[in-house]
Amino acid sequence: MAPLTDGVPGYSIEAVVMTMHPYREQVDDLLARLRKVEGQMRGIQKMLQDDRYCMDVLAQLASAKAALTKVELALLESHTRGCVADAIRGEDGDEKIEELMKVVRSYAK
């Protein structure tokens, strides 16, 4: 799958590599949350193998989905307040907004 930023005017992989992303300060928290989700996924797999009650499995899936959504929203807010806000103050605001909207539109698929 191609990155969502492919084809976005003004996007440069070199610029991304050279940039310190706004979420950098949250990386430990984000990684901890993702590790928790990873553990939840393993637990859900075991629940299915053990033929656990459907509603228990669904409750765990909802919990894992909510945890992923929190990570997603933290990254989205960080990007909006950092990269997009900086771009709007500069010259490439329209490009950053389009990049952001491309990602947001992908949620509707």
Secondary structure in CASP SS format (residue, H / E / C, confidence):
PFRMAT SS
TARGET T0000
AUTHOR 0000-0000-0000
METHOD secondary structure of the structure
MODEL  1
M C 1.00
A C 1.00
P C 1.00
L C 1.00
T C 1.00
D C 1.00
G C 1.00
V C 1.00
P C 1.00
G C 1.00
Y C 1.00
S C 1.00
I H 1.00
E H 1.00
A H 1.00
V H 1.00
V H 1.00
M H 1.00
T C 1.00
M C 1.00
H C 1.00
P H 1.00
Y H 1.00
R H 1.00
E H 1.00
Q H 1.00
V H 1.00
D H 1.00
D H 1.00
L H 1.00
L H 1.00
A H 1.00
R H 1.00
L H 1.00
R H 1.00
K H 1.00
V H 1.00
E H 1.00
G H 1.00
Q H 1.00
M H 1.00
R H 1.00
G H 1.00
I H 1.00
Q H 1.00
K H 1.00
M H 1.00
L H 1.00
Q H 1.00
D C 1.00
D C 1.00
R C 1.00
Y C 1.00
C H 1.00
M H 1.00
D H 1.00
V H 1.00
L H 1.00
A H 1.00
Q H 1.00
L H 1.00
A H 1.00
S H 1.00
A H 1.00
K H 1.00
A H 1.00
A H 1.00
L H 1.00
T H 1.00
K H 1.00
V H 1.00
E H 1.00
L H 1.00
A H 1.00
L H 1.00
L H 1.00
E H 1.00
S H 1.00
H H 1.00
T H 1.00
R H 1.00
G H 1.00
C H 1.00
V H 1.00
A H 1.00
D H 1.00
A H 1.00
I H 1.00
R H 1.00
G C 1.00
E C 1.00
D C 1.00
G H 1.00
D H 1.00
E H 1.00
K H 1.00
I H 1.00
E H 1.00
E H 1.00
L H 1.00
M H 1.00
K H 1.00
V H 1.00
V H 1.00
R H 1.00
S H 1.00
Y C 1.00
A C 1.00
K C 1.00
END
